[in-house]
Amino acid sequence: MNLTEEQLKEVEAMAGLFFTVEYICVVLELDSETADYFDSCISVKNNHPFVKAYFRGRLLAEVQLRTAVKQAALNGSNPAQSTMIDYFNKSQV
């Protein structure tokens, strides 16, 4: 299924707010079969434009959140410092 650029921007925006694929499809007025298809595309990290928009939205939102946590940590927030240490430890290869 092909989505318009406007729909892909909506996917990205809603994914950035951590909505589920199902809810995104409801807003886009896509049927449940299409929602199931996109959900399976997400789970296998398919190269479909929906998947790219979905992950881009989620990752950009996570960048913003981590940036805010980092700033709070630098400003002395103990919980934020612990969170940053967790991010660091989980990022080790």
N, C-alpha and C positions, 0 to 999 in steps of 0.2 A: 504494500500500500504506500502510495506517495502522499506526503504531507506538504502543505504549503510552507513557505518561509515563515509566515505569521504563526502557523501552528507549531513549527519547530521552536520559535522564540517563546511561545507559551509553554511548551514542554520544558525548555531550559529554565524559564522563570519559576515554574511550579516545582521542578526537581530541586531547584536551589532553595526552595522552602520546605523540602523534604516530604513532598506529597508522594503517595504511592503511584505506581504505574496505573493501577485501577482508577484512582481518583483523577489522575491527569486525563485518562481516556474518557471519563464521564464529562469532564469540563469541555473536552474537544468533541463531545457527542459522537464518540466512536462506539461501535457495538461490542458486545462482550467477547466475541470471537477475535476481533482485532486487538482488544485489550489482552487476551490470553496470548496472542501471537507476539505482541510487543513484550509482554512479561517473559516469555521464553527467550526472546532475543536478548533481553537484559541479562538473563541468567547465563547465557553462553557468550556474552559480550560480542554479539554479532556486529557487523559493520554498518548496520542500517542507520540512516540519518536520525531516526528517533532515538536510538541508543546513544549516538554521539551527543545529541542535544541533552539527553537525560544525564549522562555522566558529566558533561561539561557543566551543567547547572549545579549538580551536587558538588563537584570538585571546587568550583569557584566559590560556592557558599562556604565550603569547608576552609578554603584559604582565608576568607574573611573572618571566620570564627577563630581560626588558629592565630591569625594576626592580632585579633582582639585579646585572646588569651595570653599571647606573648607580651603584649603591651602591659596587660594587668600584672603579669609575672615580673616584668622589669620595674613596675611601680611598687613591687613589694607584696603582692597578693600571694599568700601561702598556698591556697587551693590552686591558683593559676600556675604557680611554680611547680607544684606536684603534677599537674596536668601536662606541663611542658616536659618534665622529666619522663613521664609516661610516653609522650609522643616520641621523645628521643630514643628511649629504650626499644620501642616497637619498630622504630625505623632502622635499627641496626640490621645489617645484612648477615 
